[in-house]
Amino acid sequence: MPDFDFASRIRSAQALMVEQHAEVMLLSIGADLPYLTGYQAMPLERLTMLVVGVDSEPVLVVPQLEAPRVEPGPFALRPWGETEDPLAMVAEMCRGAGDVAIGDQTWSVFLLGLQAQLPTAAFRSATPITRTLRAKKDSREIEFLHRAATGADRVSAHLAGLKFSGHTEQEISRLVTRMTLEEDHDQALFWIVASGPNSASPHHEPTDRVIEPGDLVVVDFGGKHRGYCSDTTRTFSVGEPDAQQVEVHAAVRAAQEAATAAVAPGVRAEEIDQIARRTITDAGYGEYFIHRTGHGIGLEGHEHPYLVEGNSEKLEPGMCFSIEPGIYLPDRFGVRIEDIVTVTDVGVESLNQADRALVQVG
């Protein structure tokens, strides 16, 4: 992971802890830990946990065999051996704390163990603290997201020149994976290739179905560049699309354009969802738009903020998220278009620029 100012991030986290009356914050696996320390914990049965007090040096508790992987940072390193009890170590550091904020992705077995050792402490989610820090990206984070998106755009351009017909979804997905790694990504994370009736399933897993002329093919893929994610979706037509396929794609594209244009500081997250949904409803397909309009992106593919009804959070400069309306006609076909955008001081910038048209492929 790039060398960010982790000391500053930790100080900001401690300030938020004071505001939110958390005496200790505990972070294990997930993106909160590398955000504050630069260290990505392996999801093992061996505990890794950062212990952050409001006015003391943080301590990173790690398995002894993992300690060589940890780069020095603004924290003390406490390796533990195979016969030691890391939960007892963490509990001792938290002794006397009445309010403990813990990372959402911490394994339940660790939380239960800590609750048993700290019976008087009240445990709550650390997300209200960490989401405030992570939701607004700085210029360097946006640069990495932009590079990831640009690499994904090049993959989309390559796909537009491929022959889909006669190949299976799995074969195309393997190509997508390979191209993602070739185009400025350190890691490929997912690769949805959904053809024909399968394209009506938003999170379809590629199968051995052979793609045929007349199919629409939804390709949704992403990876990581320097720890930051890409996520993009384009829909392709194998041969000449029929009238309804053209109509549905036009409705999705209009919804995506309208939602993107509405992004600006101070706009509520749910308003972007409402605009996309209204556009699709006006086209006669409202009941077939079955998911939220977008999700935040950064160190994780899905993070705050979420563009969904009920989220009245106001957008702020530096927030980055997807805009991905879709229409899914069961047993027939589906269409989705997805770009990553960032909120600027005056409006919005799309990090993806690949062609959003219904591109015809062989």
PEUR-V100390 format. One record per pair of residues at least 24 apart in sequence whose C-alpha atoms are under 10 Angstrom apart, sorted by the first residue. I is the first residue (numbers start at 1). J is the second residue. If there is no record, write none. Layout:
BEGIN
i=I j=J
i=I j=J
END
This chain:
BEGIN
i=1 j=34
i=1 j=35
i=1 j=37
i=1 j=38
i=1 j=39
i=1 j=40
i=1 j=225
i=1 j=226
i=1 j=227
i=1 j=228
i=1 j=299
i=2 j=38
i=2 j=140
i=2 j=141
i=2 j=144
i=2 j=226
i=2 j=227
i=3 j=37
i=3 j=38
i=3 j=71
i=3 j=73
i=4 j=35
i=4 j=36
i=4 j=37
i=4 j=38
i=4 j=140
i=4 j=141
i=5 j=35
i=5 j=36
i=5 j=37
i=5 j=38
i=5 j=73
i=5 j=74
i=6 j=34
i=6 j=35
i=6 j=36
i=6 j=37
i=6 j=38
i=6 j=73
i=6 j=74
i=6 j=75
i=7 j=36
i=7 j=37
i=7 j=73
i=7 j=74
i=7 j=75
i=8 j=36
i=8 j=74
i=9 j=35
i=9 j=36
i=9 j=37
i=9 j=74
i=9 j=130
i=9 j=133
i=9 j=134
i=10 j=35
i=10 j=36
i=10 j=37
i=10 j=52
i=10 j=54
i=10 j=57
i=10 j=58
i=10 j=74
i=10 j=75
i=10 j=133
i=11 j=36
i=11 j=54
i=11 j=55
i=12 j=36
i=12 j=129
i=12 j=130
i=12 j=132
i=12 j=133
i=13 j=52
i=13 j=53
i=13 j=54
i=13 j=129
i=13 j=130
i=13 j=132
i=13 j=133
i=14 j=52
i=14 j=53
i=14 j=54
i=14 j=55
i=14 j=56
i=14 j=58
i=14 j=129
i=15 j=54
i=15 j=55
i=15 j=129
i=16 j=54
i=16 j=128
i=16 j=129
i=16 j=130
i=16 j=132
i=16 j=133
i=17 j=52
i=17 j=53
i=17 j=54
i=17 j=100
i=17 j=101
i=17 j=126
i=17 j=128
i=17 j=129
i=17 j=130
i=18 j=53
i=18 j=54
i=18 j=55
i=19 j=129
i=20 j=99
i=20 j=101
i=20 j=128
i=20 j=129
i=21 j=54
i=21 j=98
i=21 j=99
i=21 j=100
i=21 j=101
i=22 j=53
i=22 j=54
i=22 j=97
i=22 j=98
i=22 j=99
i=22 j=100
i=22 j=101
i=22 j=102
i=22 j=122
i=22 j=123
i=22 j=124
i=22 j=126
i=22 j=129
i=23 j=52
i=23 j=53
i=23 j=54
i=23 j=55
i=23 j=94
i=23 j=96
i=23 j=97
i=23 j=98
i=23 j=99
i=23 j=100
i=23 j=101
i=24 j=51
i=24 j=52
i=24 j=53
i=24 j=54
i=24 j=55
i=24 j=56
i=24 j=58
i=24 j=93
i=24 j=94
i=24 j=95
i=24 j=97
i=24 j=98
i=24 j=99
i=24 j=100
i=24 j=101
i=24 j=102
i=24 j=123
i=24 j=126
i=25 j=49
i=25 j=50
i=25 j=51
i=25 j=52
i=25 j=53
i=25 j=54
i=25 j=58
i=25 j=94
i=25 j=99
i=25 j=100
i=25 j=101
i=25 j=102
i=25 j=103
i=25 j=123
i=25 j=124
i=25 j=125
i=25 j=126
i=25 j=129
i=25 j=130
i=26 j=50
i=26 j=51
i=26 j=52
i=26 j=53
i=26 j=58
i=26 j=59
i=26 j=60
i=26 j=90
i=26 j=94
i=26 j=100
i=26 j=101
i=26 j=102
i=26 j=103
i=26 j=104
i=26 j=106
i=26 j=111
i=26 j=123
i=26 j=125
i=26 j=126
i=27 j=51
i=27 j=52
i=27 j=60
i=27 j=101
i=27 j=102
i=27 j=103
i=27 j=104
i=27 j=105
i=27 j=106
i=27 j=126
i=27 j=130
i=28 j=60
i=28 j=61
i=28 j=62
i=28 j=102
i=28 j=103
i=28 j=104
i=28 j=105
i=28 j=106
i=28 j=107
i=28 j=110
i=29 j=103
i=29 j=104
i=29 j=105
i=29 j=106
i=29 j=107
i=30 j=103
i=30 j=104
i=30 j=105
i=30 j=106
i=30 j=299
i=30 j=300
i=31 j=103
i=31 j=105
i=31 j=130
i=31 j=134
i=31 j=227
i=31 j=298
i=31 j=299
i=31 j=300
i=31 j=303
i=32 j=103
i=32 j=104
i=32 j=105
i=32 j=126
i=32 j=127
i=32 j=130
i=32 j=131
i=32 j=133
i=32 j=134
i=32 j=299
i=32 j=300
i=33 j=60
i=33 j=103
i=33 j=130
i=34 j=227
i=34 j=299
i=35 j=130
i=35 j=133
i=35 j=134
i=35 j=227
i=35 j=299
i=36 j=73
i=36 j=74
i=36 j=75
i=36 j=130
i=36 j=133
i=36 j=134
i=37 j=70
i=37 j=71
i=37 j=72
i=37 j=73
i=37 j=74
i=37 j=75
i=38 j=70
i=38 j=71
i=38 j=72
i=38 j=73
i=38 j=227
i=39 j=69
i=39 j=70
i=39 j=71
i=39 j=72
i=39 j=73
i=40 j=69
i=40 j=70
i=40 j=227
i=41 j=66
i=41 j=69
i=41 j=70
i=42 j=66
i=43 j=106
i=43 j=107
i=44 j=107
i=45 j=107
i=45 j=109
i=45 j=110
i=46 j=80
i=46 j=82
i=46 j=86
i=46 j=110
i=47 j=80
i=47 j=85
i=47 j=86
i=47 j=87
i=47 j=90
i=47 j=106
i=47 j=107
i=47 j=110
i=48 j=78
i=48 j=79
i=48 j=80
i=48 j=86
i=48 j=87
i=48 j=106
i=49 j=78
i=49 j=86
i=49 j=87
i=49 j=90
i=49 j=102
i=49 j=103
i=49 j=106
i=49 j=110
i=50 j=75
i=50 j=76
i=50 j=77
i=50 j=78
i=50 j=90
i=50 j=102
i=50 j=103
i=51 j=75
i=51 j=76
i=51 j=90
i=51 j=91
i=51 j=93
i=51 j=94
i=51 j=102
i=52 j=93
i=52 j=94
i=52 j=100
i=52 j=101
i=53 j=93
i=53 j=94
i=53 j=97
i=53 j=100
i=59 j=90
i=59 j=93
i=60 j=90
i=61 j=86
i=61 j=87
i=61 j=89
i=61 j=90
i=62 j=86
i=86 j=110
i=87 j=111
i=87 j=113
i=87 j=114
i=87 j=117
i=88 j=113
i=88 j=114
i=88 j=117
i=88 j=118
i=90 j=114
i=90 j=117
i=91 j=115
i=91 j=116
i=91 j=117
i=91 j=118
i=92 j=117
i=92 j=118
i=94 j=118
i=94 j=121
i=95 j=120
i=95 j=121
i=96 j=120
i=96 j=121
i=97 j=121
i=97 j=122
i=98 j=122
i=98 j=123
i=99 j=123
i=99 j=124
i=100 j=124
i=100 j=125
i=100 j=126
i=101 j=125
i=101 j=126
i=101 j=127
i=101 j=128
i=101 j=129
i=102 j=126
i=102 j=127
i=103 j=127
i=103 j=129
i=103 j=130
i=127 j=304
i=130 j=304
i=131 j=303
i=131 j=304
i=131 j=305
i=132 j=304
i=132 j=305
i=134 j=296
i=134 j=297
i=134 j=298
i=134 j=299
i=134 j=303
i=134 j=304
i=134 j=305
i=134 j=318
i=134 j=319
i=135 j=296
i=135 j=297
i=135 j=298
i=135 j=303
i=135 j=304
i=135 j=305
i=135 j=315
i=135 j=316
i=135 j=317
i=135 j=318
i=135 j=319
i=135 j=320
i=135 j=321
i=136 j=296
i=136 j=298
i=136 j=304
i=136 j=305
i=136 j=315
i=136 j=316
i=136 j=317
i=136 j=318
i=136 j=319
i=136 j=320
i=136 j=342
i=136 j=343
i=137 j=297
i=137 j=298
i=137 j=316
i=137 j=317
i=137 j=318
i=137 j=319
i=137 j=320
i=137 j=342
i=137 j=343
i=138 j=317
i=138 j=318
i=138 j=319
i=139 j=318
i=141 j=226
i=141 j=227
i=141 j=228
i=141 j=298
i=141 j=299
i=141 j=318
i=141 j=320
i=142 j=228
i=142 j=298
i=142 j=318
i=142 j=319
i=142 j=320
i=142 j=341
i=142 j=342
i=142 j=351
i=143 j=228
i=143 j=351
i=144 j=224
i=144 j=225
i=144 j=226
i=144 j=227
i=144 j=228
i=144 j=229
i=144 j=230
i=144 j=298
i=145 j=224
i=145 j=225
i=145 j=226
i=145 j=227
i=145 j=228
i=145 j=229
i=145 j=230
i=145 j=231
i=145 j=297
i=145 j=298
i=145 j=299
i=145 j=320
i=145 j=340
i=145 j=341
i=145 j=342
i=145 j=351
i=145 j=352
i=146 j=225
i=146 j=228
i=146 j=229
i=146 j=230
i=146 j=340
i=146 j=341
i=146 j=342
i=146 j=350
i=146 j=351
i=146 j=352
i=147 j=183
i=147 j=184
i=147 j=185
i=147 j=224
i=147 j=225
i=147 j=226
i=147 j=228
i=147 j=229
i=147 j=230
i=147 j=351
i=147 j=352
i=148 j=180
i=148 j=183
i=148 j=184
i=148 j=185
i=148 j=186
i=148 j=222
i=148 j=223
i=148 j=224
i=148 j=225
i=148 j=226
i=148 j=227
i=148 j=228
i=148 j=229
i=148 j=230
i=148 j=231
i=148 j=351
i=148 j=352
i=149 j=184
i=149 j=185
i=149 j=222
i=149 j=223
i=149 j=224
i=149 j=225
i=149 j=228
i=149 j=229
i=149 j=230
i=149 j=231
i=149 j=232
i=149 j=339
i=149 j=340
i=149 j=341
i=149 j=350
i=149 j=351
i=149 j=352
i=149 j=353
i=149 j=354
i=150 j=183
i=150 j=184
i=150 j=230
i=150 j=351
i=150 j=352
i=150 j=353
i=150 j=354
i=151 j=179
i=151 j=180
i=151 j=181
i=151 j=182
i=151 j=183
i=151 j=184
i=151 j=185
i=151 j=222
i=151 j=223
i=151 j=224
i=151 j=225
i=151 j=230
i=151 j=352
i=152 j=176
i=152 j=179
i=152 j=180
i=152 j=181
i=152 j=183
i=152 j=184
i=152 j=185
i=152 j=221
i=152 j=222
i=152 j=223
i=152 j=230
i=152 j=231
i=152 j=232
i=152 j=233
i=152 j=352
i=152 j=353
i=152 j=354
i=153 j=180
i=153 j=183
i=153 j=230
i=153 j=231
i=153 j=232
i=153 j=233
i=153 j=234
i=153 j=339
i=153 j=351
i=153 j=352
i=153 j=353
i=153 j=354
i=153 j=355
i=154 j=179
i=154 j=180
i=154 j=182
i=154 j=183
i=154 j=184
i=154 j=352
i=154 j=353
i=154 j=354
i=155 j=179
i=155 j=180
i=155 j=181
i=155 j=182
i=155 j=183
i=155 j=221
i=155 j=232
i=155 j=354
i=156 j=180
i=156 j=219
i=156 j=220
i=156 j=221
i=156 j=232
i=156 j=233
i=156 j=234
i=156 j=235
i=156 j=353
i=156 j=354
i=156 j=355
i=156 j=356
i=157 j=354
i=157 j=355
i=159 j=219
i=159 j=234
i=159 j=236
i=159 j=359
i=159 j=361
i=160 j=234
i=160 j=235
i=160 j=236
i=160 j=237
i=160 j=355
i=160 j=358
i=160 j=359
i=160 j=360
i=160 j=361
i=160 j=362
i=161 j=359
i=161 j=360
i=161 j=361
i=161 j=362
i=162 j=360
i=162 j=361
i=162 j=362
i=163 j=211
i=163 j=238
i=163 j=360
i=163 j=361
i=163 j=362
i=164 j=195
i=164 j=210
i=164 j=211
i=164 j=212
i=164 j=213
i=164 j=215
i=164 j=217
i=164 j=236
i=164 j=237
i=164 j=238
i=164 j=239
i=164 j=360
i=164 j=361
i=164 j=362
i=165 j=210
i=165 j=211
i=165 j=212
i=165 j=213
i=165 j=214
i=165 j=215
i=165 j=238
i=165 j=239
i=165 j=361
i=165 j=362
i=166 j=209
i=166 j=210
i=166 j=211
i=166 j=212
i=166 j=213
i=166 j=362
i=167 j=208
i=167 j=209
i=167 j=210
i=167 j=211
i=167 j=212
i=168 j=193
i=168 j=194
i=168 j=195
i=168 j=206
i=168 j=207
i=168 j=208
i=168 j=209
i=168 j=210
i=168 j=211
i=168 j=212
i=169 j=193
i=169 j=194
i=169 j=195
i=169 j=198
i=169 j=205
i=169 j=206
i=169 j=207
i=169 j=208
i=169 j=209
i=169 j=210
i=169 j=211
i=169 j=217
i=169 j=219
i=170 j=194
i=170 j=205
i=170 j=206
i=170 j=207
i=170 j=208
i=170 j=209
i=170 j=210
i=171 j=206
i=171 j=207
i=171 j=208
i=171 j=209
i=171 j=210
i=172 j=206
i=172 j=211
i=172 j=219
i=173 j=205
i=173 j=206
i=173 j=207
i=173 j=219
i=173 j=220
i=173 j=221
i=174 j=206
i=176 j=219
i=176 j=220
i=176 j=221
i=176 j=222
i=177 j=221
i=177 j=222
i=177 j=223
i=180 j=221
i=180 j=222
i=180 j=223
i=180 j=224
i=180 j=230
i=181 j=222
i=181 j=223
i=181 j=224
i=181 j=225
i=183 j=225
i=184 j=223
i=184 j=224
i=184 j=225
i=184 j=226
i=185 j=222
i=185 j=223
i=185 j=224
i=185 j=225
i=185 j=226
i=185 j=227
i=185 j=228
i=185 j=229
i=185 j=230
i=186 j=223
i=186 j=224
i=186 j=225
i=186 j=226
i=186 j=227
i=186 j=228
i=187 j=222
i=187 j=223
i=187 j=224
i=187 j=225
i=187 j=226
i=187 j=227
i=187 j=228
i=187 j=229
i=188 j=221
i=188 j=222
i=188 j=223
i=188 j=224
i=188 j=225
i=188 j=229
i=188 j=230
i=189 j=221
i=189 j=222
i=189 j=223
i=189 j=224
i=189 j=229
i=189 j=230
i=189 j=231
i=189 j=301
i=190 j=220
i=190 j=221
i=190 j=222
i=190 j=223
i=190 j=231
i=190 j=301
i=191 j=219
i=191 j=220
i=191 j=221
i=191 j=222
i=191 j=223
i=191 j=231
i=191 j=233
i=192 j=217
i=192 j=218
i=192 j=219
i=192 j=220
i=192 j=221
i=192 j=222
i=192 j=233
i=193 j=217
i=193 j=218
i=193 j=219
i=193 j=220
i=193 j=221
i=193 j=233
i=193 j=235
i=194 j=218
i=194 j=219
i=194 j=220
i=194 j=235
i=194 j=333
i=194 j=334
i=194 j=335
i=195 j=219
i=195 j=235
i=195 j=236
i=195 j=237
i=195 j=238
i=195 j=332
i=195 j=333
i=195 j=334
i=196 j=237
i=196 j=238
i=196 j=331
i=196 j=332
i=196 j=333
i=196 j=334
i=197 j=328
i=197 j=329
i=197 j=330
i=197 j=331
i=197 j=332
i=197 j=333
i=197 j=334
i=198 j=328
i=198 j=330
i=198 j=331
i=198 j=332
i=198 j=333
i=198 j=334
i=199 j=235
i=199 j=327
i=199 j=328
i=199 j=329
i=199 j=330
i=199 j=331
i=199 j=332
i=199 j=333
i=199 j=334
i=199 j=335
i=199 j=336
i=200 j=288
i=200 j=326
i=200 j=327
i=200 j=328
i=200 j=329
i=200 j=330
i=200 j=331
i=200 j=332
i=200 j=333
i=200 j=334
i=200 j=335
i=200 j=336
i=201 j=327
i=201 j=328
i=201 j=329
i=201 j=330
i=201 j=331
i=201 j=333
i=201 j=334
i=201 j=335
i=202 j=290
i=202 j=291
i=202 j=326
i=202 j=327
i=202 j=328
i=202 j=334
i=202 j=335
i=202 j=336
i=211 j=238
i=212 j=237
i=212 j=238
i=212 j=239
i=212 j=362
i=213 j=237
i=213 j=238
i=213 j=239
i=213 j=240
i=213 j=241
i=213 j=361
i=213 j=362
i=214 j=238
i=214 j=239
i=214 j=240
i=214 j=241
i=214 j=242
i=214 j=245
i=215 j=239
i=215 j=240
i=215 j=241
i=215 j=242
i=215 j=245
i=215 j=332
i=215 j=333
i=215 j=334
i=216 j=240
i=216 j=241
i=216 j=242
i=216 j=245
i=216 j=249
i=216 j=332
i=216 j=333
i=216 j=334
i=216 j=335
i=216 j=358
i=216 j=359
i=216 j=360
i=216 j=361
i=217 j=333
i=217 j=334
i=217 j=335
i=217 j=336
i=217 j=361
i=218 j=333
i=218 j=334
i=218 j=335
i=218 j=336
i=218 j=337
i=219 j=335
i=219 j=336
i=219 j=337
i=220 j=336
i=220 j=337
i=220 j=338
i=222 j=301
i=223 j=301
i=224 j=298
i=224 j=299
i=224 j=300
i=224 j=301
i=225 j=299
i=226 j=299
i=227 j=298
i=227 j=299
i=227 j=300
i=228 j=297
i=228 j=298
i=228 j=299
i=228 j=300
i=228 j=301
i=229 j=297
i=229 j=298
i=229 j=299
i=229 j=300
i=229 j=301
i=229 j=302
i=229 j=340
i=230 j=297
i=230 j=298
i=230 j=299
i=230 j=300
i=230 j=301
i=230 j=322
i=230 j=339
i=230 j=340
i=230 j=351
i=230 j=352
i=231 j=297
i=231 j=301
i=231 j=302
i=231 j=321
i=231 j=322
i=231 j=338
i=231 j=339
i=231 j=340
i=231 j=352
i=232 j=322
i=232 j=323
i=232 j=324
i=232 j=336
i=232 j=337
i=232 j=338
i=232 j=339
i=232 j=340
i=232 j=352
i=232 j=354
i=233 j=324
i=233 j=335
i=233 j=336
i=233 j=337
i=233 j=338
i=233 j=339
i=233 j=340
i=233 j=354
i=233 j=356
i=234 j=324
i=234 j=335
i=234 j=336
i=234 j=337
i=234 j=338
i=234 j=339
i=234 j=354
i=234 j=355
i=234 j=356
i=234 j=357
i=234 j=358
i=234 j=359
i=235 j=334
i=235 j=335
i=235 j=336
i=235 j=337
i=235 j=338
i=235 j=356
i=235 j=357
i=235 j=358
i=235 j=359
i=235 j=360
i=236 j=335
i=236 j=336
i=236 j=356
i=236 j=357
i=236 j=358
i=236 j=359
i=236 j=360
i=236 j=361
i=236 j=362
i=237 j=358
i=237 j=359
i=237 j=360
i=237 j=361
i=237 j=362
i=238 j=358
i=238 j=359
i=238 j=360
i=238 j=361
i=238 j=362
i=239 j=359
i=239 j=360
i=239 j=361
i=239 j=362
i=240 j=359
i=240 j=360
i=240 j=361
i=240 j=362
i=241 j=358
i=241 j=359
i=241 j=360
i=245 j=332
i=245 j=333
i=245 j=334
i=245 j=335
i=245 j=358
i=246 j=335
i=246 j=357
i=246 j=358
i=247 j=283
i=248 j=280
i=248 j=283
i=248 j=284
i=248 j=285
i=248 j=326
i=248 j=327
i=248 j=328
i=248 j=329
i=248 j=333
i=248 j=334
i=248 j=335
i=248 j=336
i=249 j=326
i=249 j=327
i=249 j=334
i=249 j=335
i=249 j=336
i=249 j=337
i=249 j=356
i=249 j=357
i=249 j=358
i=250 j=280
i=250 j=283
i=250 j=335
i=250 j=357
i=250 j=358
i=251 j=276
i=251 j=279
i=251 j=280
i=251 j=281
i=251 j=282
i=251 j=283
i=251 j=284
i=251 j=285
i=251 j=325
i=251 j=326
i=251 j=327
i=251 j=335
i=252 j=276
i=252 j=277
i=252 j=279
i=252 j=280
i=252 j=283
i=252 j=285
i=252 j=289
i=252 j=324
i=252 j=325
i=252 j=326
i=252 j=327
i=252 j=335
i=252 j=336
i=252 j=337
i=252 j=338
i=253 j=279
i=253 j=280
i=253 j=324
i=253 j=325
i=253 j=326
i=253 j=335
i=253 j=336
i=253 j=337
i=253 j=338
i=253 j=356
i=253 j=357
i=253 j=358
i=254 j=279
i=254 j=280
i=254 j=283
i=254 j=325
i=255 j=279
i=255 j=280
i=255 j=281
i=255 j=283
i=255 j=293
i=255 j=323
i=255 j=324
i=255 j=325
i=255 j=326
i=255 j=337
i=256 j=280
i=256 j=293
i=256 j=323
i=256 j=324
i=256 j=325
i=256 j=326
i=256 j=336
i=256 j=337
i=256 j=338
i=256 j=339
i=256 j=356
i=257 j=323
i=257 j=325
i=257 j=337
i=259 j=293
i=259 j=323
i=259 j=324
i=259 j=325
i=260 j=322
i=260 j=323
i=260 j=324
i=260 j=339
i=260 j=340
i=260 j=341
i=260 j=342
i=260 j=343
i=260 j=347
i=260 j=348
i=260 j=349
i=260 j=350
i=261 j=347
i=261 j=348
i=261 j=349
i=261 j=350
i=262 j=347
i=262 j=348
i=263 j=315
i=263 j=316
i=263 j=323
i=263 j=341
i=263 j=342
i=263 j=343
i=263 j=344
i=263 j=346
i=263 j=347
i=263 j=348
i=263 j=349
i=264 j=314
i=264 j=315
i=264 j=316
i=264 j=317
i=264 j=342
i=264 j=343
i=264 j=344
i=264 j=345
i=264 j=346
i=264 j=347
i=264 j=348
i=264 j=349
i=265 j=314
i=265 j=315
i=265 j=316
i=265 j=317
i=265 j=318
i=265 j=319
i=265 j=343
i=265 j=344
i=265 j=345
i=265 j=346
i=265 j=347
i=265 j=348
i=266 j=313
i=266 j=314
i=266 j=315
i=266 j=316
i=266 j=317
i=266 j=347
i=267 j=312
i=267 j=313
i=267 j=314
i=267 j=315
i=267 j=316
i=267 j=347
i=268 j=307
i=268 j=308
i=268 j=309
i=268 j=310
i=268 j=311
i=268 j=312
i=268 j=313
i=268 j=314
i=268 j=315
i=268 j=316
i=269 j=293
i=269 j=294
i=269 j=295
i=269 j=305
i=269 j=306
i=269 j=307
i=269 j=308
i=269 j=309
i=269 j=310
i=269 j=311
i=269 j=312
i=269 j=313
i=269 j=314
i=269 j=315
i=269 j=316
i=270 j=294
i=270 j=306
i=270 j=307
i=270 j=308
i=270 j=309
i=270 j=310
i=270 j=311
i=270 j=312
i=270 j=313
i=270 j=314
i=270 j=315
i=271 j=307
i=271 j=308
i=271 j=309
i=271 j=310
i=271 j=311
i=271 j=312
i=271 j=313
i=271 j=314
i=272 j=307
i=272 j=308
i=272 j=309
i=272 j=315
i=272 j=323
i=273 j=306
i=273 j=307
i=273 j=308
i=273 j=309
i=273 j=310
i=273 j=311
i=273 j=323
i=273 j=324
i=273 j=325
i=274 j=307
i=274 j=308
i=274 j=309
i=276 j=323
i=276 j=324
i=276 j=325
i=276 j=326
i=277 j=325
i=277 j=326
i=279 j=325
i=280 j=325
i=280 j=326
i=280 j=327
i=285 j=326
i=285 j=327
i=285 j=328
i=285 j=329
i=286 j=326
i=286 j=327
i=287 j=327
i=287 j=328
i=287 j=329
i=288 j=326
i=288 j=327
i=288 j=328
i=288 j=329
i=288 j=330
i=288 j=334
i=289 j=325
i=289 j=326
i=289 j=327
i=289 j=328
i=289 j=329
i=289 j=334
i=289 j=335
i=289 j=336
i=290 j=325
i=290 j=326
i=290 j=327
i=290 j=328
i=291 j=324
i=291 j=325
i=291 j=326
i=291 j=327
i=292 j=323
i=292 j=324
i=292 j=325
i=292 j=326
i=293 j=321
i=293 j=322
i=293 j=323
i=293 j=324
i=293 j=325
i=293 j=326
i=293 j=338
i=294 j=321
i=294 j=322
i=294 j=323
i=294 j=324
i=294 j=325
i=294 j=338
i=294 j=339
i=294 j=340
i=295 j=320
i=295 j=321
i=295 j=322
i=295 j=323
i=295 j=324
i=295 j=340
i=296 j=320
i=296 j=321
i=296 j=322
i=296 j=323
i=296 j=340
i=296 j=341
i=296 j=342
i=297 j=321
i=297 j=322
i=297 j=340
i=297 j=341
i=297 j=342
i=315 j=342
i=315 j=343
i=315 j=344
i=316 j=342
i=316 j=343
i=316 j=344
i=316 j=345
i=316 j=347
i=317 j=342
i=317 j=343
i=317 j=344
i=317 j=345
i=317 j=346
i=317 j=347
i=317 j=348
i=318 j=342
i=318 j=343
i=318 j=344
i=318 j=345
i=318 j=348
i=319 j=343
i=319 j=344
i=319 j=348
i=320 j=344
i=320 j=348
i=320 j=349
i=320 j=350
i=320 j=351
i=321 j=350
i=321 j=351
i=322 j=350
i=322 j=351
i=322 j=352
i=323 j=350
END
